[in-house]
Amino acid sequence: MSMKIWEIRSMSDEDLKKRLDELKLELIRLKTQAALGTLDNPGKIRTTRKTIARILTVLRERELSKKGGKSS
């Protein structure tokens, strides 16, 4: 299931990291199913990848805001 950005932003960093690990494992499982030809919904790979990207983006935004937004 795709998570909306407001859902992701409302989660703590710890919860996001845990969810990220779960989604990465899910993505591996989906890719394996696709390779074996047993995947029911190929679009699930895309939505999982997009959710992973959203979580990584929010985590990065939070990391940068803690540093004061300074860039090298």
N, C-alpha and C positions, 0 to 999 in steps of 0.2 A: 504494500500500500504506500502510495506517495504521501509524504508529509508536506504540509503547507509551511511556508516560511515563518508564519506567526507561531506555529506549533513548535518549530525548532528554536526560535528565539526565546520562547517561554521556558525552555528546559535549561537545567544547570549544566555546567561544563562536564561534570562527572557523568550525568545522564547521557549527554551527547556522545561522549567517548564510548560509553557502553553500547549505545545504539549504533554507533559507527562500526564497532567490532561485529555486532550482529549482522549488519547489512553487508559487510565485506564477506562474511561467511555465506550469507544468502546468495550473494553474487557469484561466488565460486560454485555453489551448488547449482545455480541456474545455468552457468556456463557449461558445467559438466553434463547437465541434462540436455542442453542444446547440442553438445557434441555427440551425445548418444542417440539423439533424435527422439527423446521422450518428453521434451518441453511442451507443455500445453499452451502457454501464452508467451510468445517471444517478446512481446512488449514489456513484460515484467523486468527484463534485463535493463531496458532503457530507463524505466521509472526508478529502478533501484540505483542505477548509476547517477541519475539526476539528484536523488535524495542524498546520496553520499556526497556529491558535490556541494549541495546546499549546506549540509552539516559542516563540511570542511571550511566553507566560506564564512559561516557564522563563527566558528572557532578561531579562524584567522582574524576576523574583525575584532573579536574580543581581545585576542592577544595584542593586536596593534593598539587598541584603545588603552590597555594597561600600561603599555610602554610610552604612552603620551602622544602616539601618532607620529613619532619621529621616524624619518626614513634615512638610510645611509646614502 
